[in-house]
Amino acid sequence: MRAILFDFGGTLDYPRHWLDRLLTHYLAAGVILTRDELDRAFDAATQTAYRAAPELREYGLAELVFYLVGLQLENLRRNGTERVKAVVEEAAVGGFAELATRISDAFLPESLRGMAESRQVLASLRERYKIGVVSNFYGNLERVLAEAGLGEYVDMIADSSRLSIFKPDAGIYRAALSGLGVSPGEAAMVGDSLDKDCAPAKRLGLTTVWLQHRDAARIKDVEGVADFTIAGLAELKTLKWPN
């Protein structure tokens, strides 16, 4: 093994999907809605942000999360059910910017803690492996990694909005491998999604590592796309890689 690729959101920043984390903070802020209701607004905001990537390149993580939450709230207010619209309006007594700030400010400390832990893991792994990050992101992943002190341990960043290739398209993995100068058989992919991280990487011939969140306990790897399943990134330091 010569290189390890990592997903970012839900993997390097904190071991939980952004949607599940945001839902917790929406509920705490008084916006009472289901995961499915937030998922629709989350996806719409994500697609809008991808299109706006050139304008987001200098955004740090705090600016990005505030921007995304603002888009989500606007979508909920405009396109949610009547119940959801009423809940959002009631929670936004101090204005929508104040509500977005409350949700964002609750989200960010988790990311900071998660990235601090990931920094220690990457520093250890970097002694033996080339490190890449492969993420469906918004054109500012390099900025976010540098801001968190992770950039110094990363040799290749494959940001989907910069490459115009989005997971699960295998092209984003090929770009990362090319940038690192390694073949698929010499690399591993670590991510929290079986469909977007493990499955396409497995088809290319990478070793695959699934970071299984507590929230994902209901999900089963029925197709066997993960060569390893871990509960935390620190486990990577003791994995027995295939020869």
GUPA-421626 format. One record per residue: x, y, z of N, C-alpha, C in turn; residue in one letter; residue number from 1. Coordinates in steps of 0.1 Angstrom, whole numbers, plus 5000, padded with zeros to 4 digits. Layout:
N
((X Y Z) (X Y Z) (X Y Z) "A" NUM)
...
//
This chain:
243
((5008 4988 5000) (5000 5000 5000) (5009 5012 5000) "M" 1)
((5006 5021 4990) (5014 5033 4989) (5007 5046 4992) "R" 2)
((4993 5045 4991) (4985 5058 4993) (4972 5054 4999) "A" 3)
((4967 5064 5006) (4953 5063 5012) (4945 5076 5008) "I" 4)
((4934 5073 5003) (4924 5084 4999) (4914 5085 5010) "L" 5)
((4909 5097 5013) (4899 5099 5023) (4888 5108 5017) "F" 6)
((4876 5104 5020) (4864 5114 5019) (4866 5125 5029) "D" 7)
((4859 5136 5027) (4860 5147 5037) (4848 5147 5047) "F" 8)
((4836 5151 5042) (4824 5153 5050) (4820 5140 5056) "G" 9)
((4819 5139 5069) (4814 5126 5075) (4826 5116 5077) "G" 10)
((4838 5120 5073) (4849 5111 5074) (4861 5119 5081) "T" 11)
((4867 5129 5075) (4878 5136 5081) (4873 5147 5091) "L" 12)
((4861 5153 5088) (4857 5164 5097) (4850 5159 5109) "D" 13)
((4842 5148 5109) (4835 5143 5120) (4828 5130 5116) "Y" 14)
((4828 5120 5124) (4823 5107 5119) (4808 5106 5120) "P" 15)
((4801 5115 5112) (4787 5115 5111) (4783 5123 5099) "R" 16)
((4773 5118 5092) (4769 5125 5080) (4764 5139 5083) "H" 17)
((4767 5149 5074) (4763 5163 5076) (4748 5164 5078) "W" 18)
((4740 5156 5071) (4726 5157 5072) (4721 5153 5086) "L" 19)
((4726 5142 5091) (4722 5138 5104) (4727 5148 5115) "D" 20)
((4739 5154 5113) (4743 5164 5123) (4735 5176 5122) "R" 21)
((4732 5181 5111) (4723 5193 5109) (4709 5191 5115) "L" 22)
((4704 5179 5112) (4691 5176 5118) (4690 5178 5133) "L" 23)
((4701 5173 5140) (4702 5174 5154) (4701 5189 5158) "T" 24)
((4708 5197 5151) (4709 5211 5155) (4697 5219 5150) "H" 25)
((4690 5215 5140) (4677 5221 5136) (4667 5218 5147) "Y" 26)
((4667 5206 5152) (4657 5202 5162) (4660 5210 5175) "L" 27)
((4673 5211 5179) (4677 5219 5191) (4673 5234 5189) "A" 28)
((4673 5239 5177) (4669 5253 5175) (4654 5255 5174) "A" 29)
((4646 5244 5175) (4632 5245 5175) (4626 5243 5161) "G" 30)
((4634 5239 5152) (4628 5236 5138) (4625 5221 5138) "V" 31)
((4613 5217 5141) (4610 5203 5143) (4605 5198 5130) "I" 32)
((4614 5189 5124) (4611 5183 5111) (4618 5169 5111) "L" 33)
((4614 5161 5101) (4619 5148 5099) (4632 5148 5091) "T" 34)
((4639 5137 5091) (4651 5136 5083) (4648 5138 5068) "R" 35)
((4637 5131 5064) (4633 5132 5050) (4630 5146 5046) "D" 36)
((4623 5154 5055) (4620 5168 5052) (4632 5176 5050) "E" 37)
((4642 5174 5059) (4654 5182 5058) (4662 5177 5046) "L" 38)
((4662 5164 5043) (4670 5159 5032) (4667 5166 5019) "D" 39)
((4654 5169 5017) (4650 5175 5004) (4657 5189 5003) "R" 40)
((4656 5197 5014) (4662 5210 5015) (4677 5209 5014) "A" 41)
((4683 5199 5021) (4697 5197 5021) (4702 5195 5007) "F" 42)
((4696 5186 5000) (4700 5183 4986) (4699 5195 4977) "D" 43)
((4688 5202 4978) (4686 5214 4970) (4697 5224 4972) "A" 44)
((4700 5226 4985) (4710 5236 4989) (4724 5231 4983) "A" 45)
((4727 5219 4984) (4739 5213 4979) (4741 5216 4964) "T" 46)
((4730 5213 4957) (4731 5215 4942) (4733 5230 4939) "Q" 47)
((4726 5239 4946) (4728 5253 4944) (4742 5257 4947) "T" 48)
((4748 5252 4957) (4762 5255 4961) (4772 5250 4951) "A" 49)
((4769 5238 4945) (4778 5233 4935) (4778 5243 4923) "Y" 50)
((4767 5248 4919) (4766 5257 4908) (4773 5271 4911) "R" 51)
((4773 5274 4924) (4779 5287 4929) (4794 5285 4932) "A" 52)
((4800 5273 4930) (4813 5270 4934) (4824 5281 4931) "A" 53)
((4824 5287 4919) (4834 5298 4917) (4834 5309 4927) "P" 54)
((4822 5312 4932) (4821 5323 4942) (4824 5318 4956) "E" 55)
((4825 5305 4958) (4827 5300 4972) (4842 5296 4974) "L" 56)
((4850 5298 4965) (4864 5293 4966) (4872 5298 4978) "R" 57)
((4869 5310 4982) (4876 5316 4994) (4869 5314 5007) "E" 58)
((4857 5307 5007) (4850 5304 5019) (4857 5295 5028) "Y" 59)
((4858 5298 5041) (4862 5289 5051) (4850 5280 5055) "G" 60)
((4853 5271 5064) (4842 5262 5068) (4830 5269 5074) "L" 61)
((4833 5279 5083) (4822 5286 5090) (4813 5293 5080) "A" 62)
((4820 5300 5070) (4812 5307 5060) (4804 5298 5051) "E" 63)
((4810 5286 5048) (4803 5277 5039) (4791 5271 5046) "L" 64)
((4792 5267 5059) (4781 5261 5066) (4770 5271 5068) "V" 65)
((4773 5283 5071) (4763 5294 5072) (4755 5296 5059) "F" 66)
((4763 5296 5048) (4757 5297 5035) (4748 5286 5032) "Y" 67)
((4752 5273 5035) (4744 5262 5032) (4731 5261 5040) "L" 68)
((4733 5264 5053) (4721 5264 5062) (4711 5275 5058) "V" 69)
((4716 5287 5053) (4707 5297 5048) (4699 5292 5036) "G" 70)
((4706 5285 5027) (4699 5280 5015) (4689 5269 5020) "L" 71)
((4692 5261 5029) (4683 5251 5034) (4670 5257 5040) "Q" 72)
((4672 5267 5049) (4661 5274 5055) (4652 5281 5045) "L" 73)
((4658 5287 5035) (4650 5293 5024) (4642 5283 5017) "E" 74)
((4648 5271 5014) (4641 5261 5007) (4629 5256 5015) "N" 75)
((4632 5254 5028) (4621 5249 5037) (4610 5259 5038) "L" 76)
((4613 5272 5038) (4603 5282 5039) (4595 5283 5026) "R" 77)
((4601 5281 5015) (4594 5282 5002) (4587 5269 4998) "R" 78)
((4594 5258 5000) (4589 5245 4994) (4585 5234 5004) "N" 79)
((4586 5237 5017) (4582 5227 5027) (4567 5226 5028) "G" 80)
((4562 5216 5035) (4548 5215 5037) (4543 5227 5046) "T" 81)
((4530 5228 5046) (4525 5240 5054) (4530 5239 5069) "E" 82)
((4530 5226 5074) (4535 5225 5088) (4550 5229 5089) "R" 83)
((4558 5225 5080) (4572 5228 5080) (4574 5243 5079) "V" 84)
((4567 5249 5070) (4568 5264 5068) (4565 5271 5081) "K" 85)
((4554 5267 5088) (4550 5273 5100) (4561 5271 5111) "A" 86)
((4566 5259 5112) (4577 5256 5122) (4589 5265 5120) "V" 87)
((4593 5267 5107) (4605 5275 5104) (4602 5289 5108) "V" 88)
((4590 5294 5104) (4587 5308 5107) (4587 5311 5122) "E" 89)
((4581 5301 5130) (4581 5302 5144) (4595 5302 5151) "E" 90)
((4604 5294 5145) (4617 5293 5151) (4625 5305 5147) "A" 91)
((4622 5312 5137) (4630 5323 5132) (4625 5337 5138) "A" 92)
((4621 5337 5151) (4616 5349 5157) (4626 5360 5156) "V" 93)
((4639 5357 5157) (4649 5367 5156) (4654 5370 5142) "G" 94)
((4648 5364 5132) (4652 5366 5118) (4659 5353 5113) "G" 95)
((4659 5351 5100) (4665 5339 5095) (4680 5339 5096) "F" 96)
((4686 5350 5095) (4701 5351 5097) (4705 5346 5111) "A" 97)
((4697 5350 5121) (4700 5346 5134) (4698 5331 5136) "E" 98)
((4687 5326 5130) (4685 5312 5131) (4696 5304 5124) "L" 99)
((4700 5308 5112) (4711 5301 5105) (4724 5302 5113) "A" 100)
((4726 5313 5120) (4738 5314 5128) (4738 5304 5140) "T" 101)
((4726 5303 5146) (4725 5294 5158) (4728 5279 5153) "R" 102)
((4722 5275 5142) (4724 5262 5137) (4739 5260 5133) "I" 103)
((4744 5269 5126) (4758 5268 5121) (4768 5268 5133) "S" 104)
((4765 5277 5142) (4775 5277 5154) (4774 5265 5163) "D" 105)
((4763 5258 5162) (4763 5245 5169) (4770 5234 5161) "A" 106)
((4769 5235 5148) (4775 5225 5140) (4791 5225 5140) "F" 107)
((4796 5237 5140) (4810 5239 5137) (4820 5233 5148) "L" 108)
((4816 5234 5161) (4826 5228 5171) (4828 5213 5169) "P" 109)
((4817 5206 5165) (4819 5192 5162) (4830 5190 5151) "E" 110)
((4829 5198 5141) (4838 5197 5130) (4852 5200 5134) "S" 111)
((4854 5210 5143) (4867 5213 5148) (4873 5202 5156) "L" 112)
((4865 5196 5164) (4870 5185 5172) (4874 5173 5163) "R" 113)
((4865 5170 5154) (4867 5159 5145) (4880 5161 5137) "G" 114)
((4882 5173 5131) (4894 5175 5123) (4906 5175 5132) "M" 115)
((4906 5179 5144) (4917 5179 5153) (4922 5164 5155) "A" 116)
((4912 5155 5157) (4915 5141 5158) (4920 5135 5145) "E" 117)
((4915 5139 5134) (4919 5135 5121) (4934 5140 5118) "S" 118)
((4937 5151 5122) (4950 5157 5120) (4961 5148 5127) "R" 119)
((4958 5142 5138) (4967 5133 5145) (4969 5120 5137) "Q" 120)
((4957 5115 5132) (4958 5103 5124) (4966 5105 5111) "V" 121)
((4963 5116 5104) (4970 5119 5091) (4985 5121 5094) "L" 122)
((4988 5127 5104) (5002 5130 5107) (5010 5116 5109) "A" 123)
((5003 5107 5115) (5009 5094 5117) (5010 5086 5104) "S" 124)
((4999 5086 5096) (4999 5078 5084) (5008 5084 5073) "L" 125)
((5010 5097 5074) (5018 5104 5064) (5032 5100 5064) "R" 126)
((5037 5094 5075) (5050 5089 5075) (5052 5077 5066) "E" 127)
((5041 5070 5063) (5043 5058 5055) (5035 5058 5041) "R" 128)
((5025 5067 5040) (5017 5067 5028) (5015 5081 5023) "Y" 129)
((5013 5082 5009) (5008 5094 5003) (4993 5095 5007) "K" 130)
((4989 5108 5009) (4975 5110 5014) (4968 5119 5003) "I" 131)
((4956 5114 5000) (4947 5122 4991) (4933 5124 4997) "G" 132)
((4926 5134 4994) (4913 5137 4998) (4904 5138 4986) "V" 133)
((4893 5130 4985) (4884 5129 4974) (4870 5132 4979) "V" 134)
((4865 5144 4975) (4852 5148 4981) (4843 5155 4971) "S" 135)
((4830 5152 4972) (4820 5161 4965) (4819 5174 4973) "N" 136)
((4826 5184 4968) (4827 5197 4976) (4824 5209 4967) "F" 137)
((4828 5220 4972) (4822 5233 4966) (4833 5242 4961) "Y" 138)
((4845 5236 4957) (4856 5244 4951) (4865 5250 4962) "G" 139)
((4862 5249 4974) (4870 5255 4985) (4876 5245 4995) "N" 140)
((4876 5232 4990) (4882 5222 4999) (4896 5224 5003) "L" 141)
((4904 5229 4994) (4918 5232 4998) (4918 5243 5009) "E" 142)
((4910 5253 5008) (4909 5263 5018) (4905 5257 5032) "R" 143)
((4895 5249 5032) (4890 5243 5044) (4900 5234 5050) "V" 144)
((4907 5226 5043) (4918 5217 5048) (4929 5225 5054) "L" 145)
((4933 5236 5047) (4944 5244 5052) (4940 5251 5065) "A" 146)
((4928 5256 5065) (4923 5263 5077) (4923 5254 5089) "E" 147)
((4921 5241 5087) (4920 5231 5098) (4933 5225 5102) "A" 148)
((4944 5229 5095) (4957 5223 5097) (4959 5209 5091) "G" 149)
((4950 5205 5082) (4951 5192 5076) (4959 5193 5063) "L" 150)
((4959 5204 5057) (4965 5205 5043) (4979 5201 5043) "G" 151)
((4987 5203 5053) (5001 5200 5053) (5004 5185 5052) "E" 152)
((4993 5177 5055) (4995 5162 5055) (4989 5156 5042) "Y" 153)
((4984 5165 5033) (4976 5160 5021) (4984 5163 5009) "V" 154)
((4986 5153 5000) (4994 5154 4988) (4986 5157 4976) "D" 155)
((4973 5153 4976) (4964 5155 4965) (4950 5158 4969) "M" 156)
((4944 5168 4964) (4930 5172 4967) (4921 5171 4955) "I" 157)
((4912 5162 4955) (4902 5160 4943) (4889 5166 4948) "A" 158)
((4887 5179 4945) (4875 5186 4948) (4866 5185 4936) "D" 159)
((4854 5179 4938) (4845 5176 4927) (4842 5189 4919) "S" 160)
((4840 5200 4926) (4836 5212 4918) (4847 5218 4911) "S" 161)
((4859 5216 4915) (4871 5220 4907) (4873 5212 4895) "R" 162)
((4870 5199 4896) (4873 5189 4885) (4860 5187 4876) "L" 163)
((4849 5192 4881) (4836 5189 4874) (4834 5174 4873) "S" 164)
((4838 5167 4883) (4835 5152 4883) (4830 5149 4897) "I" 165)
((4819 5143 4899) (4813 5141 4912) (4812 5126 4915) "F" 166)
((4815 5122 4927) (4813 5108 4931) (4798 5105 4930) "K" 167)
((4795 5093 4925) (4803 5081 4924) (4810 5079 4911) "P" 168)
((4811 5090 4902) (4819 5088 4890) (4833 5084 4893) "D" 169)
((4838 5074 4887) (4851 5069 4889) (4862 5078 4885) "A" 170)
((4858 5088 4876) (4868 5097 4871) (4875 5105 4882) "G" 171)
((4868 5108 4893) (4873 5116 4904) (4884 5108 4911) "I" 172)
((4882 5095 4912) (4893 5086 4918) (4905 5085 4909) "Y" 173)
((4902 5084 4896) (4913 5083 4887) (4922 5096 4887) "R" 174)
((4915 5107 4889) (4923 5120 4890) (4931 5120 4902) "A" 175)
((4926 5115 4913) (4934 5115 4926) (4945 5105 4925) "A" 176)
((4943 5094 4919) (4954 5084 4918) (4965 5090 4908) "L" 177)
((4961 5096 4898) (4971 5102 4888) (4979 5113 4896) "S" 178)
((4972 5121 4903) (4979 5132 4911) (4989 5126 4921) "G" 179)
((4986 5115 4926) (4995 5108 4936) (5006 5100 4929) "L" 180)
((5004 5096 4917) (5013 5088 4910) (5013 5073 4914) "G" 181)
((5001 5068 4917) (5000 5054 4922) (4989 5047 4913) "V" 182)
((4989 5034 4913) (4979 5026 4906) (4968 5023 4916) "S" 183)
((4956 5019 4911) (4946 5015 4920) (4950 5004 4930) "P" 184)
((4957 4994 4926) (4961 4984 4935) (4971 4988 4946) "G" 185)
((4976 5000 4945) (4985 5005 4955) (4978 5015 4965) "E" 186)
((4965 5016 4964) (4958 5026 4971) (4946 5021 4978) "A" 187)
((4942 5028 4989) (4930 5025 4996) (4921 5037 4996) "A" 188)
((4908 5035 4997) (4898 5046 4998) (4890 5044 5011) "M" 189)
((4890 5055 5019) (4883 5055 5032) (4872 5065 5032) "V" 190)
((4860 5060 5034) (4848 5069 5034) (4836 5064 5042) "G" 191)
((4827 5072 5044) (4815 5068 5052) (4803 5064 5043) "D" 192)
((4805 5064 5030) (4794 5060 5021) (4798 5048 5013) "S" 193)
((4790 5037 5015) (4792 5025 5007) (4790 5028 4992) "L" 194)
((4780 5036 4988) (4776 5039 4974) (4786 5048 4967) "D" 195)
((4790 5059 4974) (4798 5069 4968) (4813 5068 4970) "K" 196)
((4816 5061 4981) (4831 5060 4984) (4836 5046 4981) "D" 197)
((4830 5036 4987) (4835 5022 4986) (4832 5016 4972) "C" 198)
((4820 5016 4968) (4816 5009 4956) (4824 5013 4943) "A" 199)
((4825 5026 4940) (4833 5030 4928) (4847 5027 4930) "P" 200)
((4853 5029 4942) (4867 5027 4944) (4870 5012 4942) "A" 201)
((4861 5003 4947) (4863 4989 4946) (4863 4985 4932) "K" 202)
((4854 4990 4924) (4854 4987 4909) (4867 4990 4902) "R" 203)
((4873 5001 4907) (4886 5005 4901) (4898 4996 4906) "L" 204)
((4896 4989 4916) (4906 4980 4921) (4913 4985 4934) "G" 205)
((4908 4996 4940) (4913 5000 4953) (4909 4991 4965) "L" 206)
((4916 4991 4975) (4912 4985 4988) (4902 4995 4994) "T" 207)
((4891 4990 4999) (4881 4999 5004) (4879 4998 5019) "T" 208)
((4877 5009 5026) (4875 5010 5040) (4863 5018 5043) "V" 209)
((4853 5012 5049) (4840 5019 5053) (4841 5023 5067) "W" 210)
((4840 5037 5069) (4838 5042 5082) (4823 5042 5086) "L" 211)
((4820 5033 5094) (4805 5031 5097) (4801 5039 5109) "Q" 212)
((4793 5049 5107) (4788 5058 5118) (4778 5050 5126) "H" 213)
((4776 5055 5138) (4765 5049 5147) (4751 5051 5139) "R" 214)
((4749 5062 5132) (4737 5064 5125) (4735 5054 5114) "D" 215)
((4746 5048 5109) (4745 5039 5098) (4744 5024 5102) "A" 216)
((4741 5022 5115) (4741 5008 5119) (4730 5000 5112) "A" 217)
((4720 5008 5107) (4708 5001 5100) (4713 4997 5086) "R" 218)
((4724 5002 5081) (4728 4999 5067) (4737 4987 5067) "I" 219)
((4735 4978 5058) (4743 4966 5057) (4751 4966 5044) "K" 220)
((4763 4961 5044) (4771 4960 5032) (4768 4947 5025) "D" 221)
((4756 4946 5020) (4751 4934 5014) (4759 4930 5002) "V" 222)
((4765 4939 4995) (4772 4936 4983) (4787 4934 4985) "E" 223)
((4791 4935 4998) (4805 4933 5001) (4815 4942 4995) "G" 224)
((4811 4955 4994) (4820 4965 4987) (4831 4970 4996) "V" 225)
((4830 4968 5009) (4840 4972 5018) (4850 4961 5022) "A" 226)
((4862 4963 5020) (4872 4953 5024) (4874 4953 5039) "D" 227)
((4873 4965 5045) (4874 4966 5060) (4863 4976 5064) "F" 228)
((4858 4973 5076) (4848 4982 5083) (4854 4987 5096) "T" 229)
((4854 5000 5098) (4860 5006 5110) (4850 5015 5117) "I" 230)
((4852 5018 5130) (4844 5027 5137) (4850 5040 5139) "A" 231)
((4863 5041 5137) (4871 5053 5139) (4884 5053 5130) "G" 232)
((4888 5065 5126) (4900 5066 5117) (4913 5061 5124) "L" 233)
((4914 5061 5137) (4926 5056 5144) (4928 5042 5141) "A" 234)
((4918 5034 5138) (4920 5020 5135) (4928 5018 5122) "E" 235)
((4929 5028 5114) (4937 5026 5101) (4952 5024 5105) "L" 236)
((4956 5028 5116) (4971 5027 5119) (4974 5013 5122) "K" 237)
((4965 5004 5125) (4968 4990 5128) (4961 4980 5118) "T" 238)
((4955 4985 5107) (4950 4976 5097) (4960 4968 5090) "L" 239)
((4957 4956 5087) (4967 4947 5080) (4963 4948 5065) "K" 240)
((4970 4956 5058) (4966 4958 5043) (4970 4946 5035) "W" 241)
((4963 4943 5024) (4967 4932 5016) (4980 4935 5009) "P" 242)
((4988 4925 5006) (5001 4926 5000) (4999 4930 4985) "N" 243)
//
